[in-house]
Amino acid sequence: MAKETGKPQVIVTDSNGKSSKSSVGQIEVDFGGDRRLLFLFSETGGYDLEIEAVATSDNSAPVISVQPCASNVISLRVDVPNDSPAEDGGVPAAGPMLSLSVQKAVEGADRDNTPRKHQVRRWAQAALLQDVELTVRLVGEAEGRALNKNYRGKDYATNVLTFAYGENKKGEKAQKEKGNGESMIGDLVLCVPVVVREASEQGKALDAHFAHLVVHGMLHLQGFDHKKKADATVMEAHEREILGVLGYADPYVV
């Protein structure tokens, strides 16, 4: 990333894979909604990097949340709490946190069709209503069928399975209690060949279908269900809203 002397060099790669390199002293990332991160590089040519959350409004107090993702990866999140200070005079609590592990138990074409971890994180984060420790396992047809048969008594591979191991909430109550510190532990199992086949049959982009299933599974994990028509209506409305924010079309319109 940096030379031994002089200013650090930053390589920027766009969505088309085209890269450009430049020497910089500062990078600003604007997330919108009064959320910005400043990356300040040492002026002495060293290896120090200072990260600061800033806001355009004098009344806002942005907070950085640091989340370990892997041995060599951390996630930085900027939250701008309400203008009112915390009751105890400290820093207001940030929103719910996602601890994510992605396992790819597939090879060949199935592995080529799996989404990247940063995509899975973005989709799961968008549906986050409370602290969640999540493992997303991407599997082939054989494992997907075995899990569905063992846990649901159905002898075929389905697109997504949700396994919850902790306390969850549901709907408006969960939204009002974001960031309350109660952690949910769960697994999502996505059967890659089934997802690919469904996307093709329904005329959907593969990433859009994966996104829908991750959001769908995350809502299941946090207490939503669709066994009854009224519950299905509520759950599908949340899915449409979340996917719309992510930039995807209504998943129930084929």
C-alpha positions as CSV (number, residue, x, y, z in Angstrom):
1,M,0.0,0.0,0.0
2,A,2.8,2.4,0.9
3,K,6.3,3.1,-0.1
4,E,9.2,3.1,2.4
5,T,9.4,6.9,2.2
6,G,7.0,9.7,1.1
7,K,3.2,9.7,1.2
8,P,1.3,6.5,1.1
9,Q,0.0,5.4,-2.3
10,V,-3.7,4.4,-2.5
11,I,-5.0,2.1,-5.2
12,V,-8.6,2.7,-6.0
13,T,-10.5,0.0,-8.1
14,D,-14.0,0.8,-9.5
15,S,-16.9,-1.6,-10.1
16,N,-15.5,-2.5,-13.6
17,G,-12.1,-3.6,-12.2
18,K,-10.2,-0.5,-13.4
19,S,-7.6,0.7,-11.0
20,S,-5.9,4.0,-10.4
21,K,-3.1,4.9,-8.0
22,S,-2.3,8.2,-6.3
23,S,-0.4,9.6,-3.3
24,V,-2.7,11.0,-0.7
25,G,-2.7,12.5,2.8
26,Q,-6.4,12.0,3.5
27,I,-9.4,10.0,2.2
28,E,-13.0,10.8,3.0
29,V,-15.8,8.2,2.7
30,D,-19.3,9.7,2.7
31,F,-22.0,7.1,3.6
32,G,-24.8,9.7,3.5
33,G,-27.1,10.5,6.3
34,D,-24.5,12.6,8.1
35,R,-22.1,9.6,8.3
36,R,-18.5,10.1,7.1
37,L,-15.2,8.5,7.8
38,L,-11.8,10.3,7.5
39,F,-8.7,8.3,6.9
40,L,-5.7,10.4,7.8
41,F,-2.2,9.2,6.8
42,S,1.0,10.2,8.6
43,E,2.7,13.3,7.2
44,T,6.0,11.9,8.1
45,G,5.9,9.0,5.7
46,G,5.4,6.4,8.4
47,Y,2.8,3.6,8.7
48,D,0.4,5.4,11.0
49,L,-3.3,5.6,9.9
50,E,-5.8,7.7,11.9
51,I,-9.5,7.1,11.4
52,E,-12.0,9.7,12.5
53,A,-15.8,9.8,12.3
54,V,-17.1,13.2,11.3
55,A,-20.6,14.8,10.8
56,T,-21.7,17.8,8.9
57,S,-24.0,19.0,11.7
58,D,-22.6,20.5,14.9
59,N,-25.4,18.7,16.9
60,S,-24.4,15.2,15.7
61,A,-22.0,13.0,17.6
62,P,-20.9,10.2,15.2
63,V,-19.6,7.0,16.8
64,I,-17.4,4.3,15.3
65,S,-18.1,0.7,16.0
66,V,-15.3,-1.8,15.4
67,Q,-16.3,-5.4,14.6
68,P,-13.7,-8.2,14.1
69,C,-14.6,-10.2,11.0
70,A,-11.6,-12.5,10.6
71,S,-8.0,-12.7,11.8
72,N,-7.0,-10.1,9.2
73,V,-10.3,-8.2,8.7
74,I,-12.2,-5.7,10.8
75,S,-15.4,-3.8,9.9
76,L,-15.9,-0.1,10.8
77,R,-19.4,1.2,11.1
78,V,-20.4,4.9,11.7
79,D,-23.6,5.6,13.7
80,V,-25.1,9.0,14.4
81,P,-27.3,8.6,17.5
82,N,-30.1,11.0,18.3
83,D,-29.1,14.6,19.2
84,S,-30.0,14.0,22.9
85,P,-27.1,12.8,25.0
86,A,-27.0,9.4,26.7
87,E,-28.7,9.3,30.1
88,D,-25.5,8.5,32.0
89,G,-23.6,11.2,30.2
90,G,-21.5,8.8,28.2
91,V,-21.4,8.0,24.5
92,P,-24.9,7.0,23.1
93,A,-25.2,3.4,22.2
94,A,-24.6,2.4,18.5
95,G,-26.9,0.2,16.5
96,P,-27.0,-3.6,16.5
97,M,-23.9,-5.4,15.5
98,L,-23.4,-8.3,13.1
99,S,-20.7,-10.9,13.7
100,L,-20.5,-12.8,10.4
101,S,-18.8,-16.0,9.3
102,V,-19.2,-17.3,5.7
103,Q,-18.4,-20.9,4.9
104,K,-18.2,-22.1,1.3
105,A,-18.7,-25.9,1.2
106,V,-18.8,-26.1,-2.6
107,E,-16.4,-26.6,-5.5
108,G,-16.3,-25.9,-9.2
109,A,-19.2,-24.1,-10.8
110,D,-21.1,-23.9,-7.6
111,R,-18.2,-22.1,-5.9
112,D,-17.9,-19.7,-8.8
113,N,-21.6,-18.8,-8.3
114,T,-21.3,-18.1,-4.6
115,P,-21.6,-14.4,-3.5
116,R,-18.6,-12.6,-1.9
117,K,-18.5,-12.1,1.8
118,H,-18.9,-8.4,1.6
119,Q,-22.1,-8.9,-0.3
120,V,-23.5,-11.3,2.3
121,R,-22.5,-8.9,5.0
122,R,-24.3,-6.0,3.3
123,W,-27.5,-8.1,2.8
124,A,-27.6,-9.4,6.3
125,Q,-26.8,-6.1,7.8
126,A,-29.7,-4.5,6.0
127,A,-32.1,-6.9,7.8
128,L,-30.4,-6.6,11.2
129,L,-32.8,-5.8,14.1
130,Q,-30.7,-6.9,17.1
131,D,-27.1,-8.1,17.7
132,V,-26.6,-11.3,15.7
133,E,-23.8,-13.8,15.6
134,L,-24.4,-15.4,12.2
135,T,-22.8,-18.2,10.2
136,V,-23.8,-18.4,6.5
137,R,-22.9,-21.7,5.0
138,L,-23.1,-22.1,1.2
139,V,-23.6,-25.8,0.3
140,G,-24.2,-28.1,-2.6
141,E,-27.3,-30.2,-3.4
142,A,-26.3,-33.3,-1.4
143,E,-25.7,-31.4,1.9
144,G,-28.7,-29.2,1.3
145,R,-30.9,-32.2,0.8
146,A,-29.5,-34.0,3.9
147,L,-30.0,-31.0,6.2
148,N,-33.6,-30.5,4.9
149,K,-34.4,-34.2,5.4
150,N,-32.8,-34.4,8.9
151,Y,-34.3,-31.2,10.3
152,R,-37.5,-30.7,8.4
153,G,-38.4,-34.2,7.2
154,K,-38.4,-33.2,3.5
155,D,-36.3,-35.2,1.1
156,Y,-35.1,-32.5,-1.2
157,A,-32.7,-29.5,-1.2
158,T,-34.4,-26.2,-0.5
159,N,-33.0,-22.7,-1.2
160,V,-32.4,-21.5,2.4
161,L,-32.6,-23.1,5.9
162,T,-32.5,-21.0,9.1
163,F,-31.3,-22.4,12.4
164,A,-31.8,-20.2,15.5
165,Y,-29.9,-20.8,18.8
166,G,-30.8,-17.7,20.9
167,E,-33.5,-15.4,21.9
168,N,-35.2,-13.4,19.1
169,K,-37.7,-10.6,18.7
170,K,-40.2,-9.8,16.0
171,G,-41.5,-6.9,14.0
172,E,-42.0,-3.5,15.4
173,K,-40.9,-4.5,18.9
174,A,-37.5,-5.6,17.5
175,Q,-37.1,-2.4,15.5
176,K,-37.8,-0.3,18.6
177,E,-35.3,-2.3,20.7
178,K,-32.3,-2.1,18.2
179,G,-29.0,-2.1,20.0
180,N,-30.3,-3.3,23.3
181,G,-27.4,-5.7,23.7
182,E,-29.3,-9.0,23.5
183,S,-27.5,-11.2,21.0
184,M,-29.0,-13.8,18.7
185,I,-26.9,-16.8,17.4
186,G,-27.9,-18.5,14.2
187,D,-27.0,-20.2,10.9
188,L,-28.3,-19.7,7.4
189,V,-27.7,-22.5,5.0
190,L,-28.0,-21.6,1.3
191,C,-28.0,-24.3,-1.3
192,V,-26.1,-22.8,-4.2
193,P,-27.4,-25.0,-7.1
194,V,-31.0,-24.5,-6.0
195,V,-30.5,-20.7,-5.8
196,V,-28.9,-20.6,-9.2
197,R,-31.7,-22.8,-10.7
198,E,-34.4,-20.6,-9.2
199,A,-32.9,-17.4,-10.3
200,S,-32.7,-18.7,-13.9
201,E,-36.3,-20.0,-13.8
202,Q,-37.7,-16.8,-12.4
203,G,-35.6,-14.5,-14.6
204,K,-33.8,-12.8,-11.7
205,A,-30.2,-11.7,-11.4
206,L,-28.3,-14.2,-9.2
207,D,-27.2,-11.6,-6.7
208,A,-30.8,-10.3,-6.3
209,H,-32.0,-13.8,-5.5
210,F,-29.2,-14.4,-3.1
211,A,-29.9,-11.1,-1.4
212,H,-33.6,-11.9,-1.1
213,L,-32.9,-15.3,0.6
214,V,-30.3,-13.8,3.0
215,V,-32.8,-11.1,4.0
216,H,-35.6,-13.7,4.2
217,G,-33.4,-16.0,6.4
218,M,-32.3,-13.1,8.6
219,L,-36.0,-12.1,9.3
220,H,-36.8,-15.8,10.2
221,L,-33.8,-15.8,12.5
222,Q,-35.2,-12.7,14.3
223,G,-38.7,-14.1,14.8
224,F,-40.6,-13.4,11.6
225,D,-42.7,-16.2,10.1
226,H,-45.0,-16.8,7.1
227,K,-47.1,-19.9,8.2
228,K,-50.2,-17.7,8.6
229,K,-51.3,-15.4,5.8
230,A,-51.3,-12.3,8.1
231,D,-47.7,-13.1,9.2
232,A,-46.6,-13.7,5.6
233,T,-48.0,-10.3,4.6
234,V,-46.0,-8.5,7.3
235,M,-42.8,-10.5,6.6
236,E,-43.0,-9.9,2.8
237,A,-43.6,-6.2,3.4
238,H,-40.4,-6.0,5.4
239,E,-38.5,-8.0,2.7
240,R,-39.7,-5.6,0.0
241,E,-38.7,-2.6,2.1
242,I,-35.2,-3.9,2.9
243,L,-34.5,-5.1,-0.6
244,G,-35.7,-1.7,-2.0
245,V,-33.1,0.1,0.2
246,L,-30.5,-2.3,-1.1
247,G,-31.4,-1.4,-4.7
248,Y,-33.3,-4.6,-5.6
249,A,-36.7,-4.9,-7.2
250,D,-39.7,-6.5,-5.5
251,P,-38.7,-10.2,-5.1
252,Y,-42.3,-11.4,-5.3
253,V,-43.0,-9.9,-8.8
254,V,-41.8,-12.5,-11.3
